[in-house]
């Protein structure tokens, strides 16, 4: 065991720690301890990913930086700082493959909850009020999935399977996508927004996507549409969203991610009618932690044997482009 592995954790350590420790000289670091333990490490397993600690602890000397950083998340925006992105010897991988289906199921649940007004039903139950009322259907409703990566594709497949009309939004337009059908680029996006009953955000947070759902985009959405965000909070101008919800232009929103997490108690989003808030849990399941460990263990074996790694992130783009990369 010649490699030195640093595991960044908060609260509970990863499961199967004995199996991880059998791979390398393993050191566990909290966010406060990371600046002292990261320099000289060969590998960083970031069990915590939404944190400034990695950027702040990154060694000034590139030779003391890890050669491989693994993020136990799909999003890697916390890792896209210049010292890591610009260093060609550092490979960044993520947890692609773990979160796709759970997130798709969560989105379907959110759409059903919004259409059927489950929050209202539960509130009437809490008050012991018998109040029958009609609800919306979802079959035949139009969904625009903004983000054409694995999570967006899983969402599209599931929503199409329950009878919804699905299209996508991405960098380039096309009409023959196997999962999304028509994908709208910049030239046709506005017309797609005017037709969508639901806009689902599943894009990564990059320089190109930060703030992409701004006031003009929200104004272009179909009156009475609903916004669902399971991507990253930074995709949305939250002040503009509050304004459009308050004005009644949108029927509601389901938000799992926010520009600042935890969502501050003073945020008006907490109490807005038609808004559902969850604490960044769309992709979490009871088996998630074990699946994340299995993925890392498989990749560490590949790394040790000099074989291509899974889920290598294109650090310039901020997401996985190819499935493998030389270790």
N, C-alpha and C positions, 0 to 999 in steps of 0.2 A: 504494500500500500504506500506508494510514493507520492500520490496526489493528495493535496490538502483541500478539503471540501468545507466551505462555510455554509451553514444553513441559517438563513434569516427567518426568525419566527416572532410571533407576538401571541402571548397567552399560552396556548398549547402547542407543543412540538408536533411535527408530522407523525402519523402512525408508522409502524414498521421501522422504528428508529434503529433497531438492531440490524436489519437488512441494509439500511443506508450506511451504517457505521462499518459494515463488513466490506464496503467498496473502497473506502479511503480513510485517511486521517481526518476525522470529522470534528468540527467545532461548531457549537450552536451560539448564535449571536442575536441579542435583541437589537432593536433599532439604535439604542443608545450605545451599545457595545460594538456595533459594526465598524466605526472608524478605526478601532484598535485591532480588530480581528481580520478585516478584509485584505489589507495589504499583504501580498505574498501568497494569497490563496490561488489555487489553480482553477477551482470551480466554485460558483456561487449558486446555491439553490435558494431562490427567493420564494419562501412560503408566504411571505407578506409582499404584496405587489403594489398596492396603492399607498405609496409612501415617498417622501423626499429623501429618505435615509440613504438610499443607494447612491443617488447623485451626490449627496453631501459627503459620503464616506469614500467615494471613488478616489483611488490613489493618484497623486499628481504625476508619479513616475509610471509611464505605461508598462514598464517591465514588471511592476509589482501588481498590476491589475490581473484579474482572472482571465483565463483564456476562453472560458465558457460560462455563460450566465443563463440559467434556466428559470423562466417565470412560470409559476404555477397558476397562470391565468391566461385567458385568451388575449386580453388587451395588454399592450406593453408600453403605453404612453409614458409611464413613470421611468422607463429605461432609455428613452430617446433623447438623452442629453449629449452634447457634443463630444465629450471625452470618451464615451462608449461608442457612439455612432461612428466617429471618425477614426477609431482604432481598428484597422483591418484584422488584427490577430484575435480580436474578441468576437466570438460567435454567440448570438442570442437566440434562444429557442423559447417556445411557449407551449401552452397546454391545449393546443388545437386537437380536437377529437373528443374531449371530455364534456364540453358544455353545449354542443350543438343541439342534441335532441332534448335535453332538459329545458333549454331556453325556448325552443320551439313549443314545447308543451305549455310552458308558462305563458307565452304570448297567446296561445289559443285560449287558455284559462282567463287571461285578462280581457280578451275580446268578448268572450261569453259573459264575464262579469259586468262589463260595461254595457253590452247590448241588453242583458236581462236585468240590469240594475240590482245585482246581488247586494251591494252595499246598502241600498235603500231598503231591501227586504230584511236584511239583518237589523237595520235600525228600527224598523217597524216591529220586528220580533222583540227587540230589547225593550220597547215601550209597550209590548203586549197589545199592539194595534192590528186589527184585521182590516187590511186595506188592499183589496184586489185591484190590479191595474195591468194594462197591456205592456208588452215589451217588444224590442226590436228582434228581428231574425238576423241570421248571419249568412245563410245560403244566398248566393248571388251577389252579396255585397262586394265592393271593390276594395282591394288592399294594395297599397304601394309599399314594398319592402325596400327601404333605402339602405343598401349594403349588400354586396353580392358575394361575400365570403361564405365560409362553411355554415356559420350561424344563420345568416340571411337565407341561404338555400334550404336549410332544414326547416326554417319557419315557413318558407314558401311551399315546400312539399306538403307539410301538414295542413296548412290553411287551404290549399287546393284540394286536398283529400276530403275536407268537410264541405266542399261546395262553394268556396269563396273564389272570386275572380282576382287573380294575383298578377302583378307586374313588378318589375324591379327598377331601381335607380342606381346608377353606377357611373364610372368614369367614361365609358364609351357606350353608344347606342347600338343595339342589335335586336333582332326579332326572332331569333331561333334558339334562345337559351333553354337548355333542357329542364331547368327547374323553375325559372322565372318567366319564361316565355319572352315577352317584350321587356327589354331593359332600356330605360330612358336615360340619355345623357343630358348635357346642359341644354341642348336645343329644344328638347321635348319635355323637360321636367315640369315646367310650369303648367302645361296642359294636363299632364298626369295628375298633378296636385289638385286641380280643379275637379277631377272626377273621383278621387279616392275617398271612400267612407272612412278608411283607417290608413294612417301613415305610420309604419313601424320602422323605427330607427335601429339598425343593427350594424352600423359602420364602425370601424376603428377610429380612435381619436388621433389625428395627424395634423400637420400644418395646413393641409388642404381641407380637412373636414371640421376643424374647430369653428364653432359658431355658425355652421352651415344652415341651421334652421333659425333664421333671424326673422325680424319683423316682416320683410317683404315675402319671405317664403310662407310664413304663417298667414299672411293676408291672402296669398294665392290659394290656400287650401279651401276645399269645398265648405261652404257654411254648414255647420252641424257635424263636421267630421271630428274624428278623435285621433289624438296623437299618442303613440306608445313608444317609449324609449327604453330599450334594453341594451343599448350600445355603450355610450359614455355620456356623462352629464354635460361635458364641454361641447357636445354637438349642438346644444340648444341655447339660445339666448333666453334665459329664464325670465327676465323682466318682461321681454316682449310676449312670452307665453302667458304670463300672469295677466297682462293687459288684454290679450285676445280672449282668454277664458272669462275674465271679468266682464268684457263687452258682450259675451254670449255668441261670439263668432264661431267658437268651437264648442261642441257638445261636452267635451271632457278630455281627460288625459289619464294615462296609466304610466307612471314614472318609477323606474327601478334604479336609476342612476342620476347623479346630480353633480353640478359643478363643484360643490363643496359637500363632502361627506364626513360625518353624518349631516343630513339636512338640518340647518339651524332651526331651533324651535320658533324663531320669529318669522320664518318664511311664510308668506301668505298661502303657499301651495298646500300647506297642511289642512286648511279649513275650506278650501274652495269646493263648491258643489261640482260633482262629476269627476273629481280627481281622486285617483287611487295612488297611494304611495307605498312602496316596499323598499326595504333596506339593502339594495344591491344583492338580491338573492335569486334572481331569475334562473341562474344556471346551477344553483346549489341543490344537491340531493343527499340522501343519507349515505350513498356509496361514493360520493365525489372525492373525498379525501383519499380513499384507498386507490381509486382510479388515477388520481394525480401522482401518487407514489409509484404505482406500477409503470406509468409513462416515464417518470424520471429514472427509475431503475433500468428500464429497457434502454433509455438513451445513454445512461452512464456506462452500461456494458458496451454499447456502440462506441462511445468516446474512448474507453479503455483499449478497445481492439482496433481503433483507427478506422472504424466503419462510418459511413454517412450517418449523420444525426437526423432525427425526425423533427419536423416543425421549425426549421431554421427561418428566422425572421429576416426579411429584407429591411435593414435598419434605416435606409433612406425612405422607404415607403411606409414602414411601420406595421407591416403584417407579413404573414407567410406567403411567399409566391411559389416556391418550389417545395416539394415534400422532403427532400433530403439535401445534405450539404456535407462535404468532406469534414471530418473532425479536425 
